[in-house]
Amino acid sequence: MPRHKVQSHAKTAASAKDVWSAVRDFCAPWHPSIASMSAERAEGGGLIRRFQVKDDDTTYRERLTYFSDSDRAMAYTHVEGIKGVQNYDARLTVTPSNDGAVVMMTADFSAPAPRAQEIADGTQMVFDTGTAALAKLDPCFRVEPPAKDQENQHSSEDHRIDNVPTLGFTIGGKDSDILCLFLHGIGGNRSNWDSQMQALAPHCRVASLDLRGYGDSTLGAAQSTIDDYCDDVLHILDHAGAKKLILCGLSYGAWIATSFAMRHGDKLAALVLSGGCTGMSEAGADERDAFRLSRETPMNAGQTPADFAPSVVNIIAGPQASSDVRNLLHASMAAIPATTYADALRCFTNPLEKFDFAKLTMPVLLMTGAHDRLAPPAEIKSVAERIWDASPRPDVRFEVIADAGHVCNVEKPEVYNAILTEFIGRILP
């Protein structure tokens, strides 16, 4: 069945930031044709808007599939209401211009003739009405951010699971069937997530894990594998007594989190990937070897991570990172035993698979720093689009954190936490 495309655009003197503020809430009835609108939770934690239009008793439902404040874009798919349509997918974008902003609404759909033309005409009218309304937006329009609720303080405690290996972790937060577990990068430790633990503690159970050999955790009896890390995550989930995970990883931790999703997607309520995703899973053998050798060579010459920590910080820190942030990143790297770092490098550069993004049917949030050299915004945006395209039930959000480098949660914790809390807020019961 042929695909049909409808689009409408309009210019407004209001800024792109302010226009986006007016439309970014997927369930806000900003469109002049809307009579009523409400939010529903979709299967797997997605977001559906249920609405009726004026002079029409039909109930329509649309599911959000992609969202980005950074790109000022959202995509959604038809669930119910348009008779005879198949595969109806739409997108709204707001783009800055020299004298304001351009609003674009597009839809692609399939339907048999002559119903296809009726759907196209109806969609065109809806889109034109919407873009025209936004074109008239007052240039002085502002949406005030909602007042922050006073958050209750929730204590956290350090725990250990004494086994082979020993797992050290911090756990706390509100009693919940969902555990948000944080996984640090190859040069970090669980304390890198302290700010995020505090931000999410009022909302759900939270935990941050020292990966094998880091902090209070020990290495196993043999070389660590990705399956070992996944087993460790399951141990923490079991210890917490939770039913589902929100797995939040940075860099090496993001690669582990995605690997876990390939194996245990049924355990995940959501997936949060920062500063990476695919790791070395899509690199060729030569690239993997070069990555490993460049980092093993100094250790083979007798250096430890503490010796090359300054050069690592220069790579991962953003140009505006404060001395406190740089010192924290340095301390995290310097604390890593050489044996642990070598173990992690070997695991990272010997991936077991290339990821099948069709398995990512849970909500996925991808974030990266604007100045991330290891996971540049263009690369992570491409991954977000691939997940959106491959997933049979996409629910993807992509954000770039301004003025941040690779460890964006440490450099810009308030911005990172605001995005994370909003994303997780619609997933929690």
C-alpha positions in Angstrom: 0.0 0.0 0.0 1.5 3.4 -1.0 2.6 5.9 1.6 1.2 9.4 1.7 2.8 12.5 3.2 1.3 15.7 4.6 3.2 18.7 5.9 2.5 22.2 7.1 4.9 24.9 8.3 4.7 28.5 9.5 7.0 31.2 10.8 6.6 33.0 14.1 8.3 36.0 15.6 8.5 34.2 19.0 11.7 32.4 19.7 12.2 28.7 19.1 12.7 28.2 22.8 9.4 29.8 23.7 7.4 28.1 20.9 8.8 24.8 22.1 7.8 25.6 25.6 4.2 26.0 24.4 4.1 22.6 22.6 6.6 20.3 24.4 4.1 18.8 26.8 2.8 16.0 24.6 -0.5 15.9 26.5 -1.2 19.7 26.7 -4.2 20.8 24.6 -2.5 23.8 22.9 -4.1 23.1 19.5 -7.2 25.2 19.0 -9.2 22.3 17.7 -8.8 20.2 20.8 -12.0 19.9 23.0 -10.4 17.7 25.7 -7.2 15.8 26.3 -5.8 13.5 28.9 -2.7 11.3 29.4 -2.6 7.5 29.6 0.2 5.1 30.3 0.9 2.8 27.4 2.1 -0.7 27.6 5.7 -0.8 28.8 5.6 2.7 30.3 5.0 4.7 27.2 2.9 7.9 27.0 -0.4 8.1 25.1 -2.6 11.2 24.7 -6.3 10.6 24.5 -8.3 13.5 23.0 -11.5 14.7 21.3 -11.7 17.5 18.8 -14.5 20.1 18.6 -17.7 19.1 16.9 -16.6 15.5 16.7 -17.4 12.7 19.2 -14.6 10.4 18.0 -11.9 9.5 20.6 -8.4 9.7 19.2 -5.3 8.2 20.8 -1.7 8.8 19.9 1.5 7.4 21.4 4.7 9.4 21.8 7.6 7.6 20.1 10.5 10.2 20.1 11.2 13.3 22.1 14.1 15.8 22.3 14.3 19.1 24.0 17.7 19.6 22.5 16.4 19.2 18.9 12.9 20.6 19.8 11.3 17.7 18.1 8.7 15.0 18.9 7.3 12.1 17.0 4.2 10.1 17.6 2.1 7.3 16.1 -1.7 6.8 15.7 -3.2 4.3 18.0 -7.0 4.8 17.6 -9.5 7.1 16.0 -8.7 7.5 12.3 -10.8 5.0 10.3 -9.0 3.0 7.6 -5.5 4.3 8.3 -2.4 2.1 8.6 1.0 3.1 10.0 0.2 6.8 10.7 3.4 8.5 12.0 3.8 12.2 12.6 6.4 14.6 13.8 6.5 18.2 15.1 9.7 20.3 15.0 10.5 23.8 16.0 13.6 25.3 14.3 15.2 28.7 15.1 15.3 31.3 12.3 16.9 34.7 12.0 13.7 36.5 13.1 12.0 33.9 15.2 11.2 30.3 14.6 9.7 27.9 12.0 7.2 25.3 13.1 6.9 22.1 11.0 4.3 19.4 11.3 4.5 16.3 9.1 2.7 13.0 8.8 3.3 9.8 6.8 0.6 7.2 6.5 -0.9 4.4 4.5 -4.5 3.9 3.6 -6.6 2.5 0.7 -8.0 4.9 -1.9 -10.2 6.9 -1.7 -9.9 7.0 2.1 -6.3 8.1 1.8 -7.3 11.4 0.3 -9.8 12.0 3.0 -7.2 11.4 5.7 -4.7 13.6 3.9 -7.2 16.4 3.7 -8.2 16.1 7.3 -4.6 16.0 8.5 -3.7 19.0 6.3 -6.5 21.0 7.9 -5.4 20.0 11.4 -1.8 20.8 10.8 -2.5 24.1 9.1 -4.7 25.2 12.0 -2.0 24.2 14.5 0.9 25.9 12.7 -1.2 29.0 12.1 -2.0 29.2 15.8 1.7 28.9 16.7 2.6 31.5 14.1 0.5 34.0 16.1 2.3 33.3 19.3 3.2 36.5 21.1 7.0 37.1 20.8 6.9 37.9 24.6 5.2 34.6 25.4 6.7 32.7 28.2 5.9 29.4 29.9 6.8 29.6 33.6 8.5 26.4 34.9 6.4 24.6 37.5 7.3 25.3 41.1 9.5 22.6 42.6 8.0 20.5 45.2 9.8 20.2 48.5 11.4 16.8 48.4 11.6 14.7 51.5 15.1 13.6 52.5 15.7 9.8 52.1 18.8 8.3 53.7 21.0 5.8 51.9 23.3 3.1 53.2 26.4 1.3 52.0 25.9 -2.5 51.5 28.0 -5.4 50.5 27.1 -8.8 49.1 29.9 -11.0 50.2 30.5 -13.7 47.5 32.9 -14.2 44.7 33.1 -11.4 43.8 32.1 -9.1 46.6 29.7 -6.4 45.4 29.8 -3.0 47.1 26.9 -0.7 46.5 24.9 2.1 48.0 21.1 1.8 48.3 18.3 4.0 49.6 15.3 6.0 48.5 11.5 5.5 48.6 10.0 2.0 48.9 9.1 1.0 45.4 8.7 -2.1 43.2 11.1 -0.3 40.7 14.8 0.1 41.4 16.9 2.7 39.6 20.4 1.2 39.5 23.3 3.4 38.4 26.4 2.0 36.6 29.6 4.1 36.4 32.1 4.5 33.6 35.4 2.7 33.2 37.2 5.5 35.0 34.7 6.0 37.8 33.0 4.5 40.8 29.6 4.5 42.4 30.2 7.9 44.1 29.9 9.5 40.7 26.2 9.1 41.0 25.7 10.7 44.4 23.8 13.7 43.0 21.4 11.4 41.0 20.8 9.2 44.0 19.7 12.2 46.0 17.5 13.5 43.2 15.6 10.3 42.6 15.5 9.0 46.2 12.1 10.7 46.9 10.6 9.0 43.9 11.8 5.3 43.9 14.3 2.9 45.3 17.8 3.8 44.1 21.2 2.1 44.1 24.7 2.7 42.7 27.0 -0.2 42.2 30.8 -0.4 42.2 31.6 -2.6 39.2 33.9 -5.5 39.7 37.3 -4.5 41.1 36.2 -0.9 41.7 35.7 0.7 45.1 34.3 -1.9 47.6 33.7 -4.6 44.9 36.3 -7.2 44.1 37.3 -8.9 40.9 36.1 -12.5 40.3 38.2 -15.6 40.0 38.5 -15.2 36.2 38.4 -12.4 33.6 35.2 -10.4 33.8 32.7 -10.9 31.0 29.6 -9.0 30.1 27.5 -11.9 31.4 29.2 -11.5 34.7 28.2 -7.9 35.0 24.6 -8.8 34.0 24.6 -11.4 36.8 25.8 -8.7 39.2 22.9 -6.4 38.2 20.4 -9.3 38.8 22.0 -9.8 42.3 21.4 -6.2 43.2 17.8 -6.4 41.9 17.2 -9.4 44.0 18.8 -7.9 47.1 16.6 -4.8 46.7 13.5 -6.9 46.5 12.3 -4.9 43.5 10.4 -6.3 40.5 11.7 -4.0 37.8 14.8 -2.0 37.0 15.5 1.4 35.6 19.1 0.8 34.5 21.1 4.0 34.2 24.7 3.8 32.9 27.4 6.1 31.8 30.0 5.2 29.1 31.2 1.7 30.1 28.2 1.5 32.3 25.9 2.4 29.4 27.4 -0.4 27.3 26.8 -2.8 30.2 23.2 -1.5 30.6 22.5 -2.0 26.9 24.0 -5.5 27.0 21.7 -6.3 30.0 18.7 -5.1 27.9 19.7 -7.5 25.2 19.5 -10.4 27.7 16.9 -9.3 30.3 14.6 -6.8 28.6 11.7 -8.1 30.6 13.4 -6.9 33.8 13.6 -3.3 32.6 11.0 -0.5 33.2 13.4 1.9 31.3 16.9 2.3 30.1 19.0 5.5 30.5 22.2 5.7 28.5 24.7 8.5 29.0 27.9 9.2 27.1 27.7 6.1 25.1 25.7 3.0 24.2 27.3 0.6 21.7 30.8 0.8 23.2 33.1 -1.5 21.2 30.3 -3.7 20.0 30.3 -2.1 16.5 34.1 -1.5 16.2 36.3 -3.7 14.0 39.0 -5.9 15.5 41.8 -3.4 14.6 39.9 -0.5 16.3 39.3 -2.6 19.4 42.9 -3.7 19.6 44.2 -0.1 19.2 41.8 1.1 21.9 43.0 -1.5 24.4 46.7 -1.3 23.6 46.7 2.5 23.9 45.6 2.1 27.5 47.5 -1.1 28.3 50.9 0.1 27.1 51.4 2.6 29.9 50.5 -0.1 32.5 52.8 -2.6 30.9 55.5 0.0 31.4 54.8 0.1 35.1 52.3 3.0 35.3 49.0 2.9 37.2 45.7 4.7 36.4 46.8 7.3 39.0 49.8 8.1 36.7 47.8 8.8 33.6 44.7 10.2 35.3 45.6 13.8 34.4 45.7 13.0 30.7 42.4 11.1 31.0 40.7 14.1 32.7 41.9 16.4 29.9 40.0 14.2 27.5 36.8 13.6 29.3 36.3 17.0 31.0 34.4 19.7 29.2 36.2 23.0 28.5 34.2 24.7 31.3 34.6 22.0 33.9 35.3 23.5 37.3 38.4 22.6 39.3 36.2 20.7 41.8 34.8 18.6 38.9 38.2 18.0 37.5 39.5 17.0 40.9 36.6 14.6 41.4 37.2 13.0 38.0 41.0 12.7 38.8 40.3 11.1 42.1 38.0 8.5 40.6 40.5 7.5 38.0 43.4 7.5 40.4 41.7 5.2 42.8 41.4 2.4 40.2 43.8 -0.6 40.7 45.8 -1.4 37.5 44.4 -5.0 37.6 40.9 -3.7 37.6 41.4 -1.3 34.8 43.1 -4.0 32.7 40.2 -6.4 33.4 37.6 -3.8 32.3 39.6 -3.0 29.2 39.7 -6.6 28.1 36.0 -7.1 28.7 35.1 -3.9 26.9 37.2 -4.7 23.9 35.9 -8.2 23.5 32.2 -7.7 23.0 30.0 -10.8 22.5 27.5 -9.3 20.1 26.4 -6.4 17.9 23.3 -5.0 19.6 19.8 -5.7 18.1 17.9 -2.5 18.8 14.7 -4.2 18.0 14.8 -5.6 21.5 14.6 -2.2 23.1 10.9 -1.9 23.5 11.1 -0.1 26.9 11.4 3.7 27.2 15.0 4.7 26.4 16.7 8.0 27.3 20.0 8.9 25.7 22.1 11.9 27.0 25.5 13.2 26.2 27.5 16.3 26.8 27.8 18.9 24.1 31.7 18.6 24.4 31.9 14.8 24.8 34.8 13.7 22.6 34.2 10.0 23.2 30.4 10.0 22.6 29.8 13.1 20.5 26.2 14.4 20.2 26.0 13.5 16.5 27.0 9.9 17.2 24.5 9.5 20.1 21.7 11.2 18.1 22.3 8.6 15.4 22.0 5.8 17.9 18.8 7.3 19.2 17.4 7.4 15.7 18.4 3.8 15.0 16.7 2.7 18.2 13.6 4.6 17.2 13.7 3.1 13.7 14.4 -0.5 14.8 12.1 -0.9 17.9 8.7 -2.3 17.2 7.4 -0.1 20.0 9.7 2.9 20.1 9.8 5.3 23.0 13.0 7.3 22.7 14.3 10.6 24.2 17.5 12.2 23.2 19.2 15.2 24.9 22.4 17.1 24.7 23.7 18.7 27.9 25.2 22.1 27.2 28.7 22.9 28.5 29.4 19.4 29.6 32.0 16.8 28.6 31.9 13.0 28.8 30.8 12.6 32.5 27.9 14.9 32.0 26.1 13.8 35.2 29.0 15.0 37.2 29.7 18.2 35.3 26.0 19.4 35.1 24.1 17.5 37.7 21.2 19.9 38.0 20.5 19.8 34.2 21.1 16.0 34.1 18.8 15.4 37.1 16.0 17.5 35.7 15.9 15.5 32.5 16.2 12.2 34.3 13.5 13.0 36.9 11.1 14.1 34.2 11.7 11.0 32.1 11.4 8.6 35.0 8.4 10.5 36.5 6.1 9.2 33.8 7.3 5.6 34.2 6.9 5.2 37.9 3.5 4.0 39.2 
